[in-house]
């Protein structure tokens, strides 16, 4: 019985190594991380088209407060390449934003490195 379990474990490990996926992708629903559930219910982040520029790559977002009271939040970005690996770049600084009730704010951020193609935005209250 012990040999059978050991053999099954070996096959399980080998089949996990045989996967054809070579990258980690941050799905749109994973690109924003909220500090708590209440904040996630009150705020919504949507990606939008950026103004055309020739020399600067940007990520453009709209942060909307759907609640009846203002929120003061801090946010920062972490950047990843096409394979889902963290891009070494100067860390983004925490930004502070006061968002009035039922209001929206545009956030345009310069992509810090040529390899960066994915982001994760962390929002704290």
C-alpha positions as CSV (number, residue, x, y, z in Angstrom):
1,X,0.0,0.0,0.0
2,X,2.8,2.4,0.9
3,X,4.6,1.7,-2.4
4,X,1.4,2.5,-4.3
5,X,0.9,5.8,-2.5
6,X,4.6,6.7,-3.2
7,X,4.2,5.8,-6.9
8,X,1.0,7.9,-7.2
9,X,2.8,10.9,-5.5
10,X,5.7,10.6,-8.0
11,X,3.2,10.6,-11.0
12,X,1.4,13.5,-9.5
13,X,4.7,15.5,-9.2
14,X,5.7,14.6,-12.7
15,X,2.4,15.5,-14.2
16,X,2.6,18.9,-12.5
17,X,6.0,19.5,-14.1
18,X,4.7,18.5,-17.5
19,X,2.3,21.4,-17.8
20,X,2.6,23.4,-21.0
21,X,1.8,26.8,-19.3
22,X,5.0,28.8,-19.3
23,X,3.7,32.0,-17.7
24,X,1.6,33.4,-15.0
25,X,-1.1,35.8,-16.1
26,X,-2.8,38.3,-13.8
27,X,-6.4,38.1,-14.7
28,X,-8.4,41.4,-14.7
29,X,-10.1,40.5,-11.5
30,X,-6.7,40.0,-9.8
31,X,-5.2,43.2,-10.9
32,X,-6.6,45.2,-8.0
33,X,-6.1,44.1,-4.4
34,X,-8.2,45.8,-1.7
35,X,-7.2,46.0,2.0
36,X,-10.7,45.0,3.1
37,X,-14.0,43.9,1.8
38,X,-15.8,47.1,2.7
39,X,-13.4,49.1,0.6
40,X,-13.9,46.6,-2.3
41,X,-17.6,47.1,-2.1
42,X,-17.4,50.9,-2.1
43,X,-14.7,51.4,-4.8
44,X,-14.4,50.2,-8.4
45,X,-11.4,50.3,-10.6
46,X,-11.8,50.2,-14.4
47,X,-9.1,50.3,-17.1
48,X,-9.6,52.9,-19.8
49,X,-7.9,54.0,-23.0
50,X,-4.9,56.2,-22.5
51,X,-4.2,59.4,-24.5
52,X,-1.9,58.6,-27.4
53,X,1.8,59.4,-26.7
54,X,4.7,58.5,-28.8
55,X,7.4,58.1,-26.1
56,X,5.6,57.1,-22.8
57,X,3.7,53.9,-22.1
58,X,1.0,54.4,-19.6
59,X,-1.7,52.5,-17.7
60,X,-4.9,54.5,-17.3
61,X,-7.5,53.7,-14.8
62,X,-10.7,55.3,-13.3
63,X,-11.3,54.8,-9.6
64,X,-15.0,55.3,-8.7
65,X,-16.5,55.7,-5.2
66,X,-20.1,54.3,-5.3
67,X,-20.7,54.9,-1.6
68,X,-22.4,57.8,0.2
69,X,-19.3,58.9,2.0
70,X,-15.8,59.9,1.0
71,X,-12.9,57.5,1.2
72,X,-9.3,58.4,1.8
73,X,-7.1,55.7,0.3
74,X,-3.5,54.9,-0.4
75,X,-2.5,53.0,-3.5
76,X,0.6,51.7,-5.3
77,X,1.5,49.5,-8.2
78,X,3.6,46.3,-8.6
79,X,4.6,45.5,-12.2
80,X,5.1,42.1,-13.9
81,X,6.3,40.9,-17.3
82,X,4.5,38.7,-19.8
83,X,5.6,35.6,-17.9
84,X,4.1,36.9,-14.6
85,X,7.5,37.6,-13.1
86,X,8.1,40.7,-11.0
87,X,9.8,43.5,-12.9
88,X,12.7,45.1,-11.2
89,X,12.0,48.8,-11.2
90,X,12.1,51.5,-8.7
91,X,9.1,50.8,-6.4
92,X,6.1,53.0,-6.9
93,X,5.5,55.3,-4.0
94,X,2.3,55.1,-2.0
95,X,-0.1,57.7,-3.4
96,X,-2.9,59.3,-1.2
97,X,-6.2,60.0,-2.7
98,X,-9.4,61.5,-1.1
99,X,-12.4,60.4,-3.2
100,X,-15.7,62.2,-2.4
101,X,-18.9,60.3,-2.3
102,X,-20.3,59.2,-5.7
103,X,-17.2,60.6,-7.4
104,X,-14.5,59.3,-9.8
105,X,-10.9,60.0,-10.2
106,X,-8.6,59.3,-13.1
107,X,-5.3,57.6,-12.4
108,X,-2.6,57.6,-15.2
109,X,0.6,55.9,-14.3
110,X,3.7,55.6,-16.4
111,X,4.8,52.0,-17.0
112,X,8.2,51.9,-15.3
113,X,10.1,49.4,-17.5
114,X,9.9,48.2,-21.1
115,X,9.3,44.6,-20.0
116,X,6.3,45.5,-17.7
117,X,3.1,44.4,-19.3
118,X,0.9,43.5,-16.3
119,X,0.2,45.3,-13.0
120,X,-1.3,44.7,-9.6
121,X,-2.7,47.8,-7.8
122,X,-2.9,47.6,-4.0
123,X,-5.4,49.9,-2.3
124,X,-5.4,50.5,1.4
125,X,-7.6,52.7,3.6
